[in-house]
Amino acid sequence: MQNPTHIIKKPLLTEKGTFASSEFNRHCFLVDRLARKDAIKAAVEELYGVRVIDVATQNRKGKRKRTRFGWVVESTTKKATVKIHPEDTIELL
C-alpha cells in the first residue's frame, strides 16, 4: 500500500462540495490517478480518523487551452467523493 499522503493529494473546496459536506456528509478530494477505491478509503480513514461508507470516483479529462505559443493540454486528474459515517466529521477549514 502507498503512503496515504501520496494517494490523497488535496481536498477540493468548491461551492458544490461545501454544500455536499454540510448537507450529505460527503467530501471531495483530488487523488492519484492510479488509486483504487479501496486505497482511497483506507487513506481517508487513516489521515482523518473517520469511518468511510462509500467512495465514488471521477476521471476528469484535461482541457486544451490556447496560449500565444500554441495549444497546451492540462493534465488529467481524478476526483474522489467520499461519504463518511453520520457521527464523524472532517474539518477542512
Secondary structure, DSSP 8 states (H G I E B T S, - for coil): ---HHHHEEEE---HHHHHHHHHT-EEEEEE-TT--HHHHHHHHHHHH---EEEEEEEEE---EEEETTEEEE---EEEEEEEE-TT------
